[in-house]
Amino acid sequence: MFEKAIRVYYEDTDAGGVVYHSNYLNFMERCRCDWLDSLGHNIANIHDNTGIIFVVREATLKYDLPARLFDQLTVTVRPLQVGKVKLLLEQKIYNQEQLICQATIKLATLHHSSFKLSAMPDSLRVALAADV
């Protein structure tokens, strides 16, 4: 499981200082990018070298508690299934030790020029599967 610390800024909140619901997806996206980078597979390099892009095909979120302005959050990502073109992830967001949001994210790999499913490189698939 990979973890990323994220601080809530004013731009992440509504007028009441509560994190706007769609920003939780942004926090999760940042965590996924840093997770891939930590495995030696930078998103930009994957795109430049293979033409592969990751797209979210489905996201199921459950919000338990709100995050607020200046909270220090921990976002996690854990792969559940790794296929040739699909990736199923579990992501969670904590405020200190308290779980505030959890999600199941389904990703697919597409070739950027055709937007057709395209297998991810074997080295990437092996690195992702090591965390399952």
C-alpha positions in Angstrom: 0.0 0.0 0.0 1.3 3.5 -0.9 0.5 6.6 1.2 0.6 10.3 0.3 0.2 13.3 2.6 -2.0 16.0 1.4 -2.9 19.3 3.0 -6.3 20.9 2.4 -6.0 24.4 1.0 -8.7 27.1 0.6 -9.1 26.3 -3.1 -10.2 22.7 -2.1 -13.1 23.9 0.0 -16.5 25.4 -0.4 -17.6 28.6 1.3 -18.0 26.8 4.6 -14.5 25.5 4.6 -15.5 21.9 3.8 -13.7 20.0 1.1 -15.9 20.0 -2.1 -16.9 16.4 -2.9 -15.1 16.2 -6.3 -11.8 17.2 -4.8 -11.5 13.8 -3.1 -11.1 12.4 -6.6 -8.3 14.9 -7.2 -6.5 13.9 -4.0 -6.8 10.2 -5.1 -5.4 11.0 -8.6 -2.4 12.7 -7.1 -1.8 9.7 -4.9 -2.0 7.3 -7.9 0.5 9.4 -9.9 3.0 9.5 -7.0 2.5 5.7 -6.4 3.4 5.0 -10.1 6.3 7.3 -9.8 7.5 5.5 -6.7 7.5 2.2 -8.7 9.8 3.8 -11.3 7.0 4.4 -13.8 6.4 8.1 -14.2 3.1 8.9 -15.9 4.7 11.3 -18.4 7.4 8.7 -19.3 4.8 6.0 -19.8 2.9 8.2 -22.2 6.0 9.4 -24.1 7.5 6.0 -24.4 4.5 3.8 -25.1 1.6 6.1 -26.0 -0.4 4.6 -23.1 -2.7 6.7 -20.9 -4.7 5.7 -17.9 -8.4 6.5 -17.8 -10.8 6.1 -15.0 -13.6 3.8 -16.2 -15.5 3.7 -13.0 -15.3 5.2 -9.5 -17.4 4.3 -6.5 -16.9 6.5 -3.5 -18.3 6.5 0.0 -17.9 9.7 2.1 -18.0 9.1 5.8 -16.8 12.4 7.3 -15.9 15.8 5.8 -12.4 17.1 5.5 -11.9 20.8 6.3 -9.6 23.7 5.6 -6.0 23.0 6.6 -6.6 19.3 7.6 -3.6 17.1 7.0 -4.9 14.1 5.1 -3.3 10.7 4.2 -4.4 9.2 0.9 -3.7 5.6 0.2 -3.7 3.4 -2.9 -3.7 -0.4 -3.0 -4.1 -2.5 -6.2 -6.7 -5.2 -5.9 -6.4 -6.7 -9.5 -3.9 -6.1 -12.3 -4.8 -7.2 -15.8 -3.3 -6.5 -19.2 -5.4 -3.4 -19.8 -7.4 -3.0 -16.6 -6.5 -2.1 -13.0 -8.7 -2.2 -10.0 -7.6 -0.1 -7.0 -8.8 0.6 -3.5 -8.2 4.1 -2.3 -8.8 5.6 1.1 -8.5 9.0 2.7 -7.8 9.5 6.4 -7.8 12.6 8.5 -5.2 11.6 11.1 -6.4 8.0 12.0 -10.1 8.5 11.0 -11.2 7.1 7.7 -13.2 9.9 5.9 -13.6 8.6 2.4 -13.0 5.3 0.6 -13.2 4.3 -3.1 -12.9 1.6 -5.6 -11.4 2.9 -8.8 -11.3 1.0 -12.1 -8.7 2.1 -14.6 -8.0 1.1 -18.2 -5.0 1.7 -20.4 -5.7 3.2 -23.8 -3.4 4.3 -26.6 -3.6 8.1 -26.7 -4.0 8.3 -30.5 -6.8 5.8 -31.0 -8.4 5.7 -27.6 -8.6 1.9 -28.0 -7.7 -0.5 -25.2 -3.9 -1.1 -25.2 -1.9 -3.4 -23.0 0.3 -1.8 -20.5 4.1 -2.7 -20.7 5.0 -5.9 -19.0 7.5 -4.1 -16.6 4.7 -1.9 -15.4 2.2 -4.7 -15.0 4.8 -6.7 -13.0 5.5 -3.7 -10.7 1.8 -3.1 -10.1 1.1 -6.8 -9.4 3.9 -6.9 -6.8 1.6 -4.8 -4.5 -1.4 -7.0 -4.8 
